[in-house]
Amino acid sequence: MAGTGVNSLCRADTGWVLTTTAGPVTARAVVLASGGFEWNPRLQEAFLPNPVTPISAPSNTGDGLELGLAAGGTVTAMRAVWGVPVLQDPEHRYDGRPSGRMANVELTLPGSIMVNAAGRRFVNEAVNYHDLNKVFRSVDPNTGAHANIPAWLVVDSGYLSRYSIGGTPVGKVPTWGVSGATIDELAARCGIDPSALAATVTEFNKYAADGHDPLFDRGANAADRYLGDPRQPHPCLAPLAQGPFHAIPIRPGTLGTCGGLVTDQDGRVLDRRSQPVGNLYAAGNVAATVFADAYPGGGATLGSAITRAYAVGRTLANTL
């Protein structure tokens, strides 16, 4: 499989036989220590609740996962991702593949809101990026389509004069952004319901001027304000008052998938009967997350991978 150099993994009397690009290799034990499957469109479509734009290493195509499945392993948490809202410059590439960058800072700063195509806000824009990303899963019961895809970061010219968007110099609109002299004009150019967006901005402005957000409580706690701007009257809230106005597409994204092979506390891959699959082990995002669909903080994916890898190494040292 591309990325691992391993084409197949088969049990043998003495352990495992791996068919690699360099020829067959025998091993008493095998450790799958690869990433998730976020760069594999086929696996994305099969398992994830909505499309995502990955911003991780493009080598994470699920090769280790498919090796483990073929060997008899079972999986869990396959709908979960380490989620993040993403800004995607159409010209941005990671190892030649279209990618993007995190949008959580831009969404937190005052003078901005995020809306869907119906022109409505749908989340606290300053909430942690993992939980924010979950809202993109929502489905419109009337159409069956994702209710919040596409989404737009909408800002006024005051915001633009203070902050960079997606690495673009302060004061400049990204080339993939949309501008309008008025909110109605901006909405029309984005395909957003103009009257609904105007009503959303009016309602937001009425309370933001006093540092309140009765709809989602944006900026009401220290976690929200952490990435805000302490130089402003409120670090997360300000009216969108100065035209022209600008909109930047926001995509649901991921730092990696959370679902993967089920393992025990020693990192042994388990089958559907919860029995070990020979001496097959897994660590990293190829293994199912220990956090279910939660994300306790930055480094959680690496921390759990290192801990599981330690457990695997300890077990191998004591048993082989």
For each residue, the residues with C-beta under 8 A, 3 or more apart:
1: 4 6 7 61 63 66 67
2: 61 63
3: 34 59 61 63
4: 1 34 63 64 67
5: 20 21 22
6: 1 9 18 19 20 63 67
7: 1 19 20 21
8: 18 19 67 70
9: 6 16 17 18 19 30 67 68 70 71 280
10: 16 17 18 19 71
11: 15 16 17 71 278
12: 15 16 17 26
13:
14: 26 28
15: 11 12 26 27 28 29 30 278 279
16: 9 10 11 12 26 27 28 29 30 278 279 280
17: 9 10 11 12 24 25 26
18: 6 8 9 10 24 25 26 27 30
19: 6 7 8 9 10 24
20: 5 6 7 23 24 25
21: 5 7
22: 5 25
23: 20
24: 17 18 19 20
25: 17 18 20 22
26: 12 14 15 16 17 18
27: 15 16 18 30
28: 14 15 16 279 320
29: 15 16 279 280 281 316 320
30: 9 15 16 18 27 279 280 281
31: 267 281 282 283 309 312 316
32: 64 65 67 68 261 269 280 281 282 283 284 286 287
33: 64 282 283 284 286 305 309
34: 3 4 60 63 64 65 284 285 286
35: 38 56 57 59 60 64 256 284 285 286
36: 56 60 62 65 81 256 257 258 259 260 285 286
37: 40 43 44 47 60 61 62 65 257
38: 35 44 52 54 56 60 81 254 256 257
39: 54 56 58 59 60 61 62 97
40: 37 43 44 61 62
41: 44 45
42: 45 46
43: 37 40 46 47 62 65
44: 37 38 40 41 47 48 51 52
45: 41 42 48
46: 42 43
47: 37 43 44 78 79 257 259
48: 44 45 51 52 78 79 81 257
49: 79 137
50: 136 137 146 149 252
51: 44 48 149 252
52: 38 44 48 81 83 251 252 253 254
53: 86 88 98 99 100 251 252 253 254
54: 38 39 58 60 99 253 254 255 256
55: 84 86 94 99 100 101 102 253 254 255
56: 35 36 38 39 60 254 255 256
57: 35 60 94 95
58: 39 54 61 94 95 96 97 99
59: 3 35 39 95
60: 34 35 36 37 38 39 54 56 57 256 257 285
61: 1 2 3 37 39 40 58
62: 36 37 39 40 43 65 66
63: 1 2 3 4 6 34 66 67
64: 4 32 33 34 35 67 68 282 284 286
65: 32 34 36 37 43 62 68 69 75 260 261 286
66: 1 62 63 69 70
67: 1 4 6 8 9 32 63 64 70 71
68: 9 32 64 65 71 73 260 261 269 277 280 282 286
69: 65 66 72 73 75 261
70: 8 9 66 67
71: 9 10 11 67 68 269 277 278 280
72: 69 271 277
73: 68 69 261 262 269 270 271 277 280 282
74: 261 262 270 271 272
75: 65 69 78 259 260 261 262 288
76: 259 260 262 288
77: 80 258 259 260 288 289 292 293
78: 47 48 75 257 259 260
79: 47 48 49 259 293
80: 77 257 258 259 289 292 293
81: 36 38 48 52 133 254 255 256 257 258
82: 130 254 255 256 257 258 295 300 301
83: 52 129 130 131 132 133 134 136 252 253 254 255 295
84: 55 102 103 104 129 130 133 253 254 255
85: 102 103 104 107 114 129 132 133 151 250 251 252 253
86: 53 55 100 101 102 103 250 251 252 253
87: 100 101 102 103 106 153 165 166 174 248 249 250 251
88: 53 92 98 99 100 101 176 249 251
89: 92 100 101 166 174 175 176
90: 98 176
91: 175
92: 88 89 98 99 100 101
93: 96 97 98 99
94: 55 57 58 97 99
95: 57 58 59
96: 58 93
97: 39 58 93 94
98: 53 88 90 92 93
99: 53 54 55 58 88 92 93 94
100: 53 55 86 87 88 89 92 251 253
101: 55 86 87 88 89 92 166 167
102: 55 84 85 86 87 105 129 253
103: 84 85 86 87 106 107 153 166 250
104: 84 85 107 108 128 129 132 227
105: 102 108 109 227
106: 87 103 109 112 153 163 165 166 248
107: 85 103 104 112 114 125 126 132 153 250
108: 104 105 125 126 224 227 228 236
109: 105 106 112 159 162 163 227 228 229 236
110: 159 208 228 229 232 234 235 236 237 238
111: 155 156 158 159 162 238 239 240
112: 106 107 109 125 153 154 155 159 240
113: 121 125 153 154 200 201 204 240
114: 85 107 121 122 123 125 151 152 153 154 250
115: 118 119 120 121 122 151 152 154 192 197 200
116: 119 120 122 147 148 149 150 151 152
117: 150 191 192 193
118: 115 147 192 193 196
119: 115 116 187 192 193 194 195 196 197 198 199 200
120: 115 116 196 200
121: 113 114 115 125 200 204 215 216
122: 114 115 116 135 138 147 148 151
123: 114 127 132 135 148 216
124: 127 132 213 216 217 218 224
125: 107 108 112 113 114 121 132 216 218 236
126: 107 108 218 219 224 225 227 228 236
127: 123 124 131 132 218 223 224
128: 104 131 132 223 295
129: 83 84 85 102 104 132 133
130: 82 83 84 133 134 294 295
131: 83 127 128 134 295
132: 83 85 104 107 123 124 125 127 128 129 135
133: 81 83 84 85 129 130 136 252 253 254
134: 83 130 131 137 293
135: 122 123 132 138 148
136: 50 83 133 146 148 149 151 252
137: 49 50 134 146
138: 122 135 146 147 148
139: 144 145 146 147
140: 143 144 145 146 147
141: 144
142:
143: 140
144: 139 140 141
145: 139 140 149
146: 50 136 137 138 139 140 149
147: 116 118 122 138 139 140
148: 116 122 123 135 136 138 151
149: 50 51 116 136 145 146 251 252
150: 116 117 249 250 251
151: 85 114 115 116 122 136 148 249 250 251
152: 114 115 116 190 192 247 248 249 250
153: 87 103 106 107 112 113 114 165 247 248 249 250
154: 112 113 114 115 186 197 201 240 245 246 247
155: 111 112 159 160 165 240 245 246 247 248
156: 111 159 160 239 240 241 242 243 245 246
157: 160 161 242 243 244 245 246
158: 111 161 162 238 241 242
159: 109 110 111 112 155 156 162 163 238 240
160: 155 156 157 163 165 170 171 172 173 246
161: 157 158 170 171
162: 109 111 158 159 170 229
163: 106 109 159 160 170 229
164: 167 168 169 170
165: 87 106 153 155 160 168 173 174 177 248
166: 87 89 101 103 106 174 248
167: 101 164
168: 164 165 172 173 174
169: 164 172
170: 160 161 162 163 164
171: 160 161
172: 160 168 169
173: 160 165 168 177 179 246
174: 87 89 165 166 168 177 248
175: 89 91
176: 88 89 90 248 249
177: 165 173 174 246 247 248
178: 186 189 190 246 247 248
179: 173 186 189 244 245 246 247
180: 183 184 185 186 187 188 189 243 244 245 246 247
181: 185 243 244 245
182: 185 186 243 244 245
183: 180 186 187 194 197 198 201 240 243 245
184: 180 187 188 194 197 198
185: 180 181 182 188 189
186: 154 178 179 180 182 183 189 190 192 197 244 245 246 247
187: 119 180 183 184 190 192 193 194 197 198
188: 180 184 185 191 192 194
189: 178 179 180 185 186 247
190: 152 178 186 187 247
191: 117 188
192: 115 117 118 119 152 186 187 188 196 197 247
193: 117 118 119 187 196 197
194: 119 183 184 187 188 197 198
195: 119 198 199
196: 118 119 120 192 193 199 200
197: 115 119 154 183 184 186 187 192 193 194 200 201
198: 119 183 184 187 194 195 201 202
199: 119 195 196 202 203
200: 113 115 119 120 121 196 197 203 204
201: 113 154 183 197 198 204 205 240
202: 198 199 205 206
203: 199 200 206 207 215
204: 113 121 200 201 207 208 213 215 239 240
205: 201 202 208 209 239 240 241
206: 202 203 209
207: 203 204 210 212 213 214
208: 110 204 205 211 212 213 234 237 238 239
209: 205 206 238 239
210: 207
211: 208 219 233 234 237
212: 207 208 237
213: 124 204 207 208 216 217 218 219 220 237
214: 207 217
215: 121 203 204
216: 121 123 124 125 213
217: 124 213 214 220 221
218: 124 125 126 127 213 224 236 237
219: 126 211 213 224 225 228 234 235 236 237
220: 213 217 224
221: 217 224 225
222: 225 226
223: 127 128 226
224: 108 124 126 127 218 219 220 221 228 236
225: 126 219 221 222 228 230 235 236
226: 222 223
227: 104 105 108 109 126
228: 108 109 110 126 219 224 225 232 234 235 236
229: 109 110 162 163 232 235
230: 225 235
231:
232: 110 228 229 235 238
233: 211 238
234: 110 208 211 219 228 237 238
235: 110 219 225 228 229 230 232
236: 108 109 110 125 126 218 219 224 225 228
237: 110 208 211 212 213 218 219 234
238: 110 111 158 159 208 209 232 233 234
239: 111 156 204 205 208 209
240: 111 112 113 154 155 156 159 183 201 204 205 245
241: 156 158 205
242: 156 157 158
243: 156 157 180 181 182 183
244: 157 179 180 181 182 186
245: 154 155 156 157 179 180 181 182 183 186 240
246: 154 155 156 157 160 173 177 178 179 180 186
247: 152 153 154 155 177 178 179 180 186 189 190 192
248: 87 106 152 153 155 165 166 174 176 177 178
249: 87 88 150 151 152 153 176
250: 85 86 87 103 107 114 150 151 152 153
251: 52 53 85 86 87 88 100 149 150 151
252: 50 51 52 53 83 85 86 133 136 149
253: 52 53 54 55 83 84 85 86 100 102 133
254: 38 52 53 54 55 56 81 82 83 84 133 257
255: 54 55 56 81 82 83 84 301
256: 35 36 38 54 56 60 81 82 285 301
257: 36 37 38 47 48 60 78 80 81 82 254 260 285
258: 36 77 80 81 82 285 288 289 291 293
259: 36 47 75 76 77 78 79 80 288 289
260: 36 65 68 75 76 77 78 257 282 285 286 287 288 289
261: 32 65 68 69 73 74 75 269 270 282 286 287 288
262: 73 74 75 76 269 270 274 287 288
263: 266 267 268 269 270 281 282 287 288 308
264: 267 268 270 276
265: 311
266: 263 281 311 312 314 315
267: 31 263 264 281 282 283 287 308 309 311 312 315
268: 263 264 276 277 279 280 281 315
269: 32 68 71 73 261 262 263 276 277 280 281 282 287
270: 73 74 261 262 263 264 274 275 276 277
271: 72 73 74 274 275 276 277
272: 74
273:
274: 262 270 271
275: 270 271
276: 264 268 269 270 271 279 280
277: 68 71 72 73 268 269 270 271 280
278: 11 15 16 71
279: 15 16 28 29 30 268 276 320
280: 9 16 29 30 32 68 71 73 268 269 276 277
281: 29 30 31 32 263 266 267 268 269 312 315 316
282: 31 32 33 64 68 73 260 261 263 267 269 286 287 308 312
283: 31 32 33 267 286 287 305 308 309 311 312
284: 32 33 34 35 64 287 305 308 309
285: 34 35 36 60 256 257 258 260 289 301 305
286: 32 33 34 35 36 64 65 68 260 261 282 283
287: 32 260 261 262 263 267 269 282 283 284 308
288: 75 76 77 258 259 260 261 262 263
289: 77 80 258 259 260 285 292 301 304
290: 304 308
291: 258 294 295 296 300 304
292: 77 80 289
293: 77 79 80 134 258
294: 130 291
295: 82 83 128 130 131 291 300
296: 291 300
297: 300
298:
299: 302 303
300: 82 291 295 296 297 303 304
301: 82 255 256 285 289 304 305
302: 299 305 306
303: 299 300 306 307
304: 289 290 291 300 301 307 308
305: 33 283 284 285 301 302 308 309
306: 302 303 309 310
307: 303 304 310 311
308: 263 267 282 283 284 287 290 304 305 311 312
309: 31 33 267 283 284 305 306 312 313
310: 306 307 313 314
311: 265 266 267 283 307 308 314 315
312: 31 266 267 281 282 283 308 309 315 316
313: 309 310 316 317
314: 266 310 311 317 318
315: 266 267 268 281 311 312 318 319
316: 29 31 281 312 313 319 320
317: 313 314 320
318: 314 315
319: 315 316
320: 28 29 279 316 317
